[in-house]
Amino acid sequence: MSEAAPVPDEELVARAAAGDHGAFDTLVRRHTARMYRVALRITGSSSEAEDVVQEAWLSAWRALPAFRFESAVSTWLYRVTTNGALGVVRRRKPTVPLDEGDAGVVPGPEGHVVSAEQVGTVLRAIAELDVGQRIPLILREFEGLTYDEVAEVLEVSVPALRARLHRARVALLAKLGDNFRPGER
């Protein structure tokens, strides 16, 4: 017996907009973990990230009937989450660095190469970046979105995004200074 192919997000959105709560539940299960990671990396707080994701889903539910399918559903959800997290960061005083407990959360090969201490140093430096630099860096480097997808989420052109990412990487390297030298152990 073969398994049915997963229902595409676009179909789930259409069904949810028509009142199918099960379709919306499937979207929630499919995308919440990624939305939470983005919110956590932007806010630096697990409780704030949970609140951002909950608000993002409420906003998404209310906006379903107006969704025009001009972008991928995942891109739209990243935008809603990013905007919500940005609002949280703007309402508070200075940026709060990531806790030590989050230091071990680095996807991809980088996590296997650098020590846990270096990972913590890099994550704290990222958390100290200006939010305008931090968000594109998180979406591109941690979440693996393409340049086009990140540009769409942030509603900027790809050249503007590339410039932001370049400034973010330069600022990150400046913050790291002598505390981190790739390749050293």
C-alpha positions in Angstrom: 0.0 0.0 0.0 1.5 3.3 -1.0 1.3 6.5 1.1 -0.5 9.5 -0.3 1.6 12.4 -1.4 1.5 15.3 1.1 -1.1 17.9 0.2 0.6 21.0 -1.2 0.5 24.1 1.1 -1.4 26.1 -1.6 -4.2 23.5 -1.5 -4.3 23.5 2.3 -4.5 27.3 2.4 -7.5 27.2 -0.1 -9.2 24.6 2.0 -8.5 26.4 5.2 -9.8 29.6 3.8 -13.0 27.8 2.9 -13.4 26.7 6.5 -11.5 23.4 6.7 -9.9 23.5 10.2 -8.1 20.2 9.5 -6.3 21.8 6.6 -5.2 24.7 8.8 -4.0 22.3 11.5 -1.9 20.5 8.9 -0.3 23.9 8.0 0.4 24.6 11.6 2.1 21.2 12.2 4.1 21.6 9.0 5.4 25.2 9.6 5.5 25.9 13.3 8.9 24.6 14.1 10.6 26.8 11.4 8.6 29.8 12.4 9.6 29.3 16.0 13.3 29.0 15.0 13.1 32.3 13.1 11.3 34.1 16.0 13.7 32.7 18.5 16.7 33.9 16.6 15.3 37.3 16.1 13.9 37.8 19.6 16.5 35.8 21.6 13.7 34.7 24.0 11.8 31.4 23.9 8.7 32.9 25.6 8.7 35.8 23.2 9.2 33.5 20.2 6.3 31.3 21.3 4.1 34.5 21.5 5.3 35.7 18.1 4.4 32.3 16.5 1.0 32.2 18.1 0.3 35.8 16.9 1.6 34.9 13.5 -0.8 32.0 13.2 -3.7 34.2 14.4 -2.8 36.8 11.7 -2.4 34.1 9.1 -5.8 32.6 10.0 -7.5 36.0 9.6 -5.6 36.7 6.4 -6.3 33.4 4.7 -9.3 34.6 2.6 -7.2 37.4 1.2 -4.1 35.3 0.4 -3.4 35.8 -3.3 -0.8 33.0 -3.9 1.7 35.5 -5.3 4.4 34.0 -3.1 4.9 30.6 -1.6 2.9 29.9 1.6 6.2 29.3 3.5 7.6 32.7 2.4 4.3 34.4 3.5 4.5 32.7 6.9 8.2 33.7 7.3 7.2 37.3 6.5 4.4 37.3 9.1 6.7 35.7 11.7 9.6 38.1 10.9 7.3 41.1 11.1 5.9 39.9 14.4 9.3 39.3 15.9 10.5 42.7 14.6 7.6 44.3 16.4 8.6 42.6 19.7 12.2 43.7 19.3 11.3 47.3 18.5 9.0 47.5 21.6 11.8 46.6 24.0 14.9 48.4 24.9 18.3 47.0 23.7 18.6 43.6 22.0 18.7 40.7 24.4 21.6 38.2 23.6 20.8 34.6 23.1 21.0 32.4 26.3 23.9 30.0 26.8 21.3 27.2 26.5 20.8 28.1 22.8 24.5 28.0 22.1 24.4 24.4 20.8 21.8 25.0 18.1 23.7 25.4 14.9 22.5 23.5 11.9 24.7 22.2 9.1 28.3 21.5 8.9 29.4 24.5 10.9 28.1 22.9 14.1 30.4 20.0 13.6 33.5 22.1 13.0 33.5 24.7 15.7 33.5 24.1 19.4 30.5 24.7 21.6 32.2 27.8 23.0 32.9 29.2 19.6 29.2 28.5 18.6 28.1 30.4 21.7 30.4 33.3 20.8 29.0 33.5 17.2 25.4 33.3 18.3 25.9 36.1 20.9 27.6 38.2 18.3 24.7 37.6 15.9 22.2 38.5 18.6 24.1 41.8 19.1 23.8 42.8 15.4 21.3 45.5 14.5 18.0 43.8 13.8 18.1 45.0 10.2 21.3 43.0 9.7 20.4 40.0 11.9 17.2 39.1 10.2 18.5 38.6 6.6 21.5 36.7 8.1 19.2 34.4 10.0 16.9 33.7 7.1 19.7 33.1 4.6 22.3 31.3 6.7 20.3 29.5 9.4 17.0 28.9 7.6 18.6 28.3 4.2 16.2 30.5 2.2 17.4 31.6 -1.2 18.3 35.2 -1.9 15.0 35.6 -3.8 13.0 34.2 -0.9 14.7 36.4 1.7 14.2 39.4 -0.5 10.6 38.6 -0.8 10.1 38.1 2.9 11.8 41.4 3.7 10.2 43.1 0.7 13.5 44.4 -0.8 15.3 43.8 -4.0 17.9 41.1 -4.3 20.7 43.6 -4.8 19.5 45.5 -1.6 19.4 42.2 0.2 22.9 41.3 -0.9 24.2 44.6 0.3 22.5 44.0 3.7 24.0 40.6 4.0 27.4 41.9 3.1 27.1 44.6 5.8 25.8 42.0 8.3 28.7 39.6 7.6 31.3 42.5 7.9 29.6 43.6 11.2 29.6 40.1 12.5 33.3 39.6 11.7 34.1 42.9 13.4 32.1 41.8 16.5 33.9 38.5 16.6 37.3 40.1 16.2 40.0 38.0 17.9 37.4 35.9 19.8 36.9 33.6 16.8 39.2 32.5 14.1 37.6 29.9 11.8 39.8 26.7 11.6 41.3 27.2 15.1 40.5 24.7 17.8 
